[in-house]
Each structure stands twice: as C-alpha cells, then as structure tokens.
C-alpha cells in the first residue's frame, strides 16, 4: 500500500496479484484498477513531486505509471515505461 496525500491517492495491491487499485484517499472510493501484464506486484513507490508511481514485479520488471486525478470519481493513467532490470528486452 502507498499513499500520496499530495495527490489524494491511495494505491493498493494484494500479495501475488497482478492488479493495482487506485483509490481516492479522502472518500475511499475506488477510482480505477490497473492490471500488470508480466509478473506479480511486489512493491510500489510514488516519486515525490510528480504524479508517477513506480511498480516492481516478482520477475524483475519495473513499470513507470503516470496518473492524473480528474475528480474524486475519475483518474487517468498511462504506462510511461516498462524496464526489465534482469537484462531482458525492454518494452
């Protein structure tokens, strides 16, 4: 679980899950769910000062996810990059 009070976003993922849920922090409303294609989510971290979430998976993939909160019921996100830290092909 990660919280960005600055962006009013709470991000959760259960163990051995491919899904990341983005919540409105103030109202605890589900805004969106993001499915990770390769691997299961191990860790998540916001980049301070930016609307970017770093997501690490169990198979060495790192996702950079940019998000924009539109309202308390809507969020947009875009996967900026997928990096394979194990040295395989980068997408």
Secondary structure, DSSP 8 states (H G I E B T S, - for coil): -EEETTTTEEEE--TT-SEEEEEETTTTEEEEEEE-SSS-EEEEEE-TTSSEEEEEETTSEEEEEEEEEEETTEEEEEEEEEEETTSS---
